[in-house]
Every structure is written in C-alpha cells, then in structure tokens.
Amino acid sequence: MKLRHNLRQLQIFQEVVRTGSLSQAARRLAITQPAVSTAITNLESEVGFLLFRRNHYGTQLTPEAVHLAEGVDKVLASVGHLDELTDGLRDGHAGKLTVASMPGLSPTVMPRVMARYLVDFPDSRLSLQTFSSRKIAEWVAEGQFDLGVIESDAAIEELVLEEYRLCMALAVPEGNPLAERASLSPADLTGETIITLDQHHQSTLKLARAFQQVGMTLQASIETHLFPSVAMLVNEGLGIALIDPVTAEAMLARRDCHLRIVPFTPTINLDVALVTSRFHPVSRQGQRFMPYLAAELAAWQQHSQDRYAPGA
C-alpha cells in the first residue's frame, strides 16, 4: 500500500487515540464530530482495516490501530521537526553558517563578531575556518564557504567584494629611540633592522615602494609569514616592522608587550575584503551575519585611520 493519507487525517487519528473519544477529539481540534468521523472512515478505507470499535464505554483501538498509532506519532513528530527546520531556515537561524577568515583577523576580529551575533541570535550554529586568503577566495567562489575575509589582492573575478583599508603602522621596540617619535618615514629607518612578511605580500611591496620613492632600497633582515609573528619578533627587540592595526592592538593589550606603535609616512594600508560568491547565493543566515562583520571591519578601518594615520 502506498502512503496516500493526508496529514490532517493522521492528526485527527492521533487526537482520537489520545482522547479515546471522537467528540473530545473534535472539541480539541475545534472541528465538528462528523468531520472527525469522516476523516477516520476515510483513513480506514485507505489502510484497509478497522481502526476503532465503538462501544458504550467510548472508542476502543483495534490491535492494528495500536501499531499504526506508534507510526503516526513518529511521522507527525518528524513533520513537526521539519516545520521547525523550515521556519528556522526562513528566519535565518537554522543550518550552520561557515565563515572563513585570513589568519591575521581570525583570532581577534572574528570571535568578537561572532559573539555579538550570537547575543542576538543564540540558536545559530557557526563555523569559523582559518585559511590563506587565496584558499578562501577559491572556496568561497566555489560555494564551500558562505563568506570570507581575505586580503584584497587575493580576490578572483568569481567573487563579490566589499573592501576596507586598514591603516598600518610601525612596531618599534620600546628601547629604541625611534619609539618615542610622533611618526617615522623611510629615511628615519636608515641603519635599522627591518622585519617584513614575505617579499610578495602587499605590505612588503608597498613598503618597498615607499622606500623607492625617496631613492632608498628596502632591505629586510628578517622575513616571516604572519603579522603576529612579526609583532613578536619586534617584541623581542629584533627589529622594526610594519604591522596591521588589529595585530598592533592585540599586541599592546598583552602584559608582556615591549614595543610601541608609531605612525608611518607615507600612509600604507592593508587592503582587505569581505567576499561572497558571485554565482552561489548567500544563505539567509549569511545575509543576516554579514552586517555584523561589515560593521566590525568598517570600525577597524575608521579606528586605524584615527589612531595610526600620520598626523592623527
């Protein structure tokens, strides 16, 4: 037999089972008793066996109906869960939202954004993934991640970008006389040990360009892969480095911080972007999460300009 009885019939059957009476089931369901009787008769016709025996004590389930009732309970419970799921998906709080972040922002910016979001939507399920900007760009474009935060120069044409410019500054060991300066330029760094990210990173390329504009050549003595590593090298007194404002603020908050942050002239920005796929639609929850992330990135853009831009 193929399942062809409708959910309303099953709900009426379930209520008759619970109350043991057609009339009580009708009252609880706010329908007429004849409507209940008709639904039960139709269901009996569809299943091919008697469901209830009526006697002067009320309505008694047949043995077959007892087994059917167990199955109906499971079916209606599943339907209830399905309703909750569809409601949640429609309202944007069901399903897991996967957000990817470049390493520099993953341990600092992203947890704050997620915390604010979960205060407003505590039932949400979030996943934070940390990968290189280029890997995030590829996977967001393919729809494997809902959205991501990357360095802008890693973007590909399959992405939609919302860009932000974070003003960078120099991290200087606190024992270095340059740490007390209001701002520093390439000429001030003559003879100093310079620490950078790899030679192809946008910060290194922009710093090298700033040196070239005044007839100097950037000579990095130490290279590493991540801004937090750069900051810790400076903290150990090994040199001076250009770092992003997020790393700078995180470093200044540490009890073992032994560096100062000094504005650099000319201004050098770290260009980052909130990215989504051009060809894969963002989920409802992703659409609801994006303004929280965008607001945080905009706040960092403004804060970095106010604090670290030359003359700020």
C-alpha positions in Angstrom: 0.0 0.0 0.0 1.3 3.4 -0.9 1.1 6.2 1.7 -1.7 8.5 0.5 -3.5 9.6 3.6 -3.0 13.3 4.3 -1.5 14.8 7.4 -4.9 16.2 8.6 -6.3 12.6 8.7 -3.3 11.5 10.7 -3.6 14.4 13.1 -7.3 13.6 13.7 -6.5 9.9 14.2 -3.8 10.8 16.7 -6.2 13.0 18.7 -8.8 10.3 18.8 -6.2 7.9 20.1 -5.1 10.4 22.8 -8.6 11.3 24.0 -10.3 8.0 23.4 -13.4 9.8 22.0 -14.5 11.2 18.7 -16.4 14.0 20.4 -13.4 15.0 22.7 -11.1 14.9 19.7 -13.5 17.2 17.8 -13.5 19.7 20.7 -9.7 19.7 21.0 -9.3 20.2 17.3 -12.1 22.7 17.1 -13.9 20.8 14.3 -17.3 19.0 14.2 -17.7 15.4 15.3 -19.0 14.4 11.8 -15.7 15.8 10.4 -13.8 13.6 12.7 -15.9 10.6 11.9 -15.5 11.2 8.1 -11.7 11.5 8.5 -11.5 8.2 10.4 -13.7 6.5 7.9 -11.6 7.7 5.0 -8.4 6.6 6.8 -9.9 3.2 7.5 -10.8 2.9 3.8 -7.2 3.8 2.8 -5.4 1.5 5.2 -7.8 -1.4 4.6 -8.6 -2.3 8.2 -10.8 -1.2 11.1 -9.2 1.4 13.4 -11.8 1.8 16.2 -14.6 -0.2 17.7 -17.3 1.9 19.2 -19.0 0.6 22.4 -20.9 2.2 25.3 -17.6 2.9 27.1 -16.3 5.0 24.2 -13.9 4.3 21.3 -11.5 1.3 21.5 -8.5 0.9 19.3 -8.1 -2.3 17.3 -4.8 -4.1 17.6 -3.8 -2.9 14.2 -4.6 0.7 15.2 -2.3 0.4 18.2 0.6 -0.3 15.9 -0.4 2.3 13.4 -0.6 4.9 16.2 3.0 4.4 17.0 4.0 5.0 13.4 1.7 8.0 13.2 3.3 9.6 16.3 6.7 9.3 14.6 5.5 10.7 11.3 3.9 13.7 13.0 6.9 14.3 15.2 9.1 14.3 12.1 6.7 16.7 10.4 6.9 19.0 13.5 10.7 18.9 13.3 10.5 19.7 9.6 8.3 22.7 10.3 10.8 23.9 12.9 13.6 23.5 10.3 11.8 25.3 7.5 10.8 28.1 9.9 14.4 28.4 11.1 15.8 28.4 7.5 13.2 31.1 6.5 14.1 33.2 9.6 17.8 32.7 9.1 18.8 30.9 12.2 18.8 27.2 11.1 21.6 25.4 9.4 25.3 26.0 10.0 27.0 29.2 8.7 30.6 28.7 7.7 32.7 31.8 7.7 36.4 31.8 6.6 39.0 34.3 7.7 42.6 35.2 6.8 44.9 34.3 9.7 45.5 37.9 10.8 41.9 38.5 11.7 40.7 35.0 12.7 41.8 35.0 16.4 40.7 38.6 17.1 38.2 40.3 14.9 36.1 37.2 14.1 35.4 36.0 17.6 34.1 39.4 18.5 31.8 39.5 15.5 30.5 36.0 16.3 29.9 36.9 19.9 27.8 39.9 19.0 25.9 37.9 16.5 25.2 35.1 19.0 23.9 37.5 21.6 21.1 38.5 19.1 20.7 35.0 17.6 21.7 32.5 20.3 20.3 29.5 18.5 22.6 29.9 15.4 25.3 27.4 14.5 28.6 29.0 13.3 31.8 27.6 12.0 35.0 29.7 11.7 37.6 28.4 9.4 41.1 29.9 9.1 43.0 29.6 5.8 45.2 31.7 3.5 43.4 34.4 1.6 43.9 32.6 -1.8 42.4 29.4 -0.5 39.5 31.2 1.0 38.9 33.1 -2.3 38.8 29.8 -4.2 36.5 28.1 -1.7 34.1 31.0 -1.3 33.8 31.2 -5.1 33.0 27.5 -5.3 30.3 27.9 -2.6 32.2 25.8 0.0 32.2 28.7 2.5 29.3 31.1 2.8 31.5 34.1 3.0 35.1 35.1 3.9 37.5 37.8 4.8 40.6 38.0 2.7 43.4 40.3 1.6 42.0 42.1 -1.4 44.9 41.2 -3.8 43.9 37.6 -3.4 40.5 38.2 -4.9 39.3 36.4 -8.1 36.7 37.5 -10.6 34.1 35.0 -9.3 33.8 36.9 -6.0 31.8 40.0 -4.9 34.0 42.3 -2.8 33.2 44.8 -0.1 36.6 46.4 0.5 38.2 48.0 3.6 41.5 49.8 4.1 43.3 49.3 7.5 45.9 51.9 8.1 49.2 50.2 9.1 51.9 51.5 11.4 55.4 50.7 12.6 56.1 48.4 15.6 59.2 49.6 17.3 61.0 48.0 20.3 60.4 50.2 23.3 64.1 50.6 24.0 64.7 52.1 20.5 64.8 55.9 20.5 62.5 55.9 17.4 59.7 54.5 19.6 59.3 58.0 21.1 58.8 59.7 17.7 55.4 61.0 16.7 55.8 59.5 13.2 58.5 57.8 11.1 59.5 57.9 7.4 61.8 55.6 5.3 64.7 58.0 6.0 64.3 57.5 9.7 64.8 53.8 9.3 68.3 54.0 7.9 70.5 51.6 9.6 67.6 49.8 11.4 66.9 46.1 11.1 63.7 45.7 9.2 61.3 42.8 9.6 58.7 42.1 6.9 56.3 39.5 5.7 57.4 37.6 2.5 58.6 39.7 -0.4 55.3 39.2 -2.4 53.0 40.3 0.4 51.2 43.5 -0.2 52.6 45.2 2.9 56.2 44.4 1.8 55.6 45.6 -1.7 54.0 48.8 -0.5 56.8 49.4 2.0 59.4 48.8 -0.7 57.6 51.3 -3.0 57.7 53.9 -0.2 61.5 53.5 0.1 61.9 53.7 -3.7 60.0 57.0 -3.8 62.7 58.6 -1.7 65.6 56.9 -3.5 66.1 54.2 -0.9 66.1 50.4 -1.1 64.2 48.3 1.4 66.5 45.7 2.8 64.6 43.2 5.1 66.8 41.3 7.5 64.1 39.0 8.8 61.1 37.6 6.9 58.2 35.6 8.3 54.7 34.6 7.3 52.2 36.2 9.7 51.8 39.6 11.3 51.6 38.1 14.9 55.0 36.5 14.3 56.3 39.8 13.0 55.0 41.6 16.2 56.6 39.0 18.5 59.9 39.4 16.7 59.7 43.2 17.3 58.7 42.5 20.9 61.9 40.6 21.3 63.9 43.6 20.2 65.0 42.1 16.9 63.9 45.0 14.6 61.2 47.3 13.3 58.2 46.2 11.3 55.1 47.5 9.5 52.1 45.7 11.0 48.4 45.9 10.7 46.2 47.7 13.3 44.5 44.5 14.5 47.8 42.9 15.4 49.1 46.1 16.9 46.1 46.5 19.2 46.3 42.8 20.3 50.0 43.2 21.0 49.6 46.4 23.0 47.0 44.7 25.2 49.5 42.0 26.3 51.2 42.2 29.7 54.5 41.2 28.1 54.3 43.9 25.4 57.7 45.7 25.0 57.0 47.7 21.8 55.5 50.9 20.7 53.3 51.6 17.7 54.3 54.7 15.6 52.5 56.1 12.5 54.4 55.8 9.2 54.7 58.3 6.4 53.6 57.8 3.7 50.4 56.0 4.7 50.3 52.3 3.9 47.1 50.4 4.1 46.4 46.8 4.4 43.6 46.2 1.9 41.1 43.5 3.0 37.7 42.5 1.7 34.5 40.8 2.8 33.8 38.4 -0.1 30.9 36.3 -1.2 30.4 34.1 -4.3 29.2 35.8 -7.5 27.5 32.5 -8.6 26.4 30.9 -5.3 23.6 32.7 -3.3 24.4 33.6 0.3 22.1 31.8 2.8 19.6 33.7 4.8 21.8 33.3 7.9 24.8 34.5 5.9 22.9 37.6 4.8 22.0 38.3 8.4 25.6 37.8 9.6 27.2 40.0 7.0 26.2 43.3 8.5 27.8 42.4 11.8 31.1 41.5 10.1 30.9 44.6 7.8 30.3 46.9 10.8 33.3 45.4 12.6 35.6 45.9 9.6 34.3 49.4 9.0 35.0 50.2 12.6 38.6 48.9 12.3 39.1 51.0 9.2 38.0 54.1 11.0 39.9 53.3 14.2 43.1 52.7 12.3 42.8 55.9 10.4 42.1 57.9 13.5 44.9 56.4 15.5 47.7 55.4 13.1 47.4 57.8 10.1 50.3 60.4 10.1 49.1 63.5 11.9 46.2 61.7 13.6 
